[in-house]
Every structure is written in C-alpha cells, then in structure tokens.
Amino acid sequence: MAKQASGYVWLDGKFVNWGDAKVHLLTHSLQYGSGVFEGIRCYNTKKGPAIFRLREHMCRFMQSMKIYGMVPKFTQRQLEEAALSTISKNNLPDAYIRPFAFYPDAGIGFNVRGKSTSIAMMALRFVSLFAGHNKGIRCKTSTWLRINSSAIPAAAKASGNYINSILASKEANDSGYDEAILMAESGLVAEGPGENIFIVQDNILITPPKSANILLGITRDSILRLAKAEGIKAVERDIRKEELYTSDEVFFAGTAAEITPIISVDSRIVGDGVPGRLATSLASKYSRAVRGEDRRFTAWLSYIKS
Ligand SMILES: Cc1ncc(COP(=O)(O)O)c(C=O)c1O
C-alpha cells in the first residue's frame, strides 16, 4: 500500500530526518490513542504535484483538535504551508500526507491537563488502499457497530476511533472478505472502516447522512459536488442494511480508497457483480478532477511551489 519514505518529517515547525522522528514508548497518544490525524493525497498533475482539497483537510484537522481540546501551536494556514513544504522538501511527485497531532509526554495516566500538543507531518509514496482489486471488492457487514458520537465523537479523526475500524476490518478479512461495512447503533448503514459508502438505485446516488455517525468525508463531499455538476441526482438519507443487497451499485469513497466499487455484500452479488456504470464514470471524473484535468474543479488543488 504505502512505501516508507526516507527523507524528512516536519515536526513542530522544523524538518528532522525520517529516522529521528521518534517518541518514547510511554507517549500518551501511543498508550491511549489520544492523537488526531488527517489523510491527504497529493497527485502528480501536468503542472507538478498538487495537494487535493488541502484547506478542507486542514480545517477538519483543526476541528478534530478542537473537539478534543488540543491546542495547536500553529494556525490552519501554517499547517497548510507545512504540508506543501513537506512535499517539496521530500521531492515527491505524488504522496499520501499524514498530519498527526499528539501529546508527546511519556508517563502513566490519561489526564491531559497541562499537556502540550505536538504536530508532525509525514509524506509517503502511496498506490491504492485496494491495489489489485480493480474488478471491485467483496464486503461483509460487520458484527461490530460503528462508534457512536454520544461516546466517542465520530466527526473527529482520532487515532483511537480506528480500534473500531481494525476490529471490523479484521473480522471481514478473517472471514475471507476484502473489507467491512459498519452499521450505526440504529441498525442503519454507517460507513466503511476508513471510507464513506454510496449506493445507486435507479440512477440516484444515495449516501448516509451525518446523523449515521459517519466521518464527513472530503471525498464524499467531492462526489456529491461532482454529481451535482454532472446533473446526477444525489440524496443523503438513511440506508437499510438490506438495501446493500438490492441496490444496482454500491461503492466506497475515501482519500485512500478513492472510489472503490463493491461487487458483493455478505456474499450477495451487487447488481451484475462487476463495477457499476455510475461508480465507474464517477471514478474517472474524480481521477481527472484530482489531477487538475477538469477545469470546473481546479480550485480544489494546491500546487507545490517549485
Ligand atoms: C472512518 C472514515 N470514514 C470516511 C473516510 C473518508 O474520508 P475522506 O474522504 O475525507 O478521506 C475516512 C478516511 O479518512 C475514514 O477514516
């Protein structure tokens, strides 16, 4: 999936060598999952590398910190600049960028009173989350429910949330499936472990609403905007589990997964058992947009200054 880069890590305003970006084993965020992070893609375009929807990702990063009361020493604008310079410093043509805010102190005890927040920014070469699955993936609905905002805020991209994702993915993988789909406590469809979900019925694009305890994905938003621009009807509404079996198409959308068609759910074939027409067409439009080939969406790109 991702290849470890050598090179430099941006850490609290300075570049350090990749191998020197270290913390103690008792670091609070390692012990208690108290970090928050982002996953951002930089694509190679005709005008050089460009980061996709950088402002929106950094805005969500700031909001994740705010939800947990972490106080960053940097403004959103400074963090956007840091992401751009991490790409240029490492001379990467394309990359997955991982901003990470964490409590660096080592010690026992989860109380965060008085703890300072460190921010790191890593960039790695990245192919695809589901590389080798271009004919679509087979999913299993999880016996684990999606985390609920009344216990753990689903809108914050916190490290600890991904324990829930790991349980669901592992269960699906151990049962021979490629990935899991999680339900909310209501029993209605929420999302994938690291992706939002869409279904297609009679050429209408449907995705669960905010109230389904989902992370409000930036790819999800991009798909909804692309659909609008293309005159494709899209609605945000609750999805019942059985609709995953009976819809014409089902697909995942996320920064790492991009648009990944789902060809079966719980061993029920979705549609014709091949990537659907709308998912295929949106995937190619998305691929053009992220590479600056669609003039309607060039504002989504932040180019690396050479
Ligand atoms: C739980 C979860 N849902 C959805 C998404 C998709 O969000 P985005 O499109 O912003 O990457 C992600 C990935 O970040 C995720 O981790």
PDBQT file of the ligand as one rigid body, heavy atoms in Angstrom, charges set to zero:
ROOT
HETATM    1  C1  LIG A 401     -13.966   6.340   9.150  1.00  0.00    +0.000 C 
HETATM    2  C2  LIG A 401     -13.756   7.063   7.873  1.00  0.00    +0.000 A 
HETATM    3  N1  LIG A 401     -14.830   7.385   7.123  1.00  0.00    +0.000 NA
HETATM    4  C3  LIG A 401     -14.696   8.040   5.957  1.00  0.00    +0.000 A 
HETATM    5  C4  LIG A 401     -13.456   8.403   5.477  1.00  0.00    +0.000 A 
HETATM    6  C5  LIG A 401     -13.343   9.150   4.189  1.00  0.00    +0.000 C 
HETATM    7  O1  LIG A 401     -12.957  10.476   4.439  1.00  0.00    +0.000 OA
HETATM    8  P1  LIG A 401     -12.116  11.301   3.389  1.00  0.00    +0.000 P 
HETATM    9  O2  LIG A 401     -12.861  11.218   2.101  1.00  0.00    +0.000 OA
HETATM   10  O3  LIG A 401     -12.088  12.672   3.927  1.00  0.00    +0.000 OA
HETATM   11  O4  LIG A 401     -10.797  10.651   3.290  1.00  0.00    +0.000 OA
HETATM   12  C6  LIG A 401     -12.313   8.083   6.210  1.00  0.00    +0.000 A 
HETATM   13  C7  LIG A 401     -10.991   8.461   5.750  1.00  0.00    +0.000 C 
HETATM   14  O5  LIG A 401     -10.437   9.417   6.170  1.00  0.00    +0.000 OA
HETATM   15  C8  LIG A 401     -12.470   7.411   7.446  1.00  0.00    +0.000 A 
HETATM   16  O6  LIG A 401     -11.406   7.096   8.182  1.00  0.00    +0.000 OA
ENDROOT
TORSDOF 0
